[in-house]
Amino acid sequence: MRNILSITLFFLINSCDSKKNTKKSWNDEDKDILYKECISYSQVILNYENNMASKYCDCLTNNLFQKYADYRTYYDEAQFYPTNILAEMEICKN
């Protein structure tokens, strides 16, 4: 009986471990990096003025922050399925 309680307690503690159950999210540094890269891209490649670049990047980054749980998820998607990211970029061009 004692062993059963010990095992149950062990699994209960492990399932409640906050480090293992933390939700992935974007940190401020990753958000800033992505936004700055977007501004640079939109000004250099798309030839957008500052105001248009800001609107475009607000749209794009907000969409990406909602679609991907964190920077790593976004990065993996961009590496393996770049057309998905390009589709998001096209949405914000209009």
Secondary structure, 3 states (H helix, E strand, C coil): CHHHHHHHHHHHHHHCCCCCCCCCCCCHHHHHHHHHHHHHHHHHCCCCCHHHHHHHHHHHHHHHHHHCCCHHHHHHHHHHCHHHHHHHHHHHHC
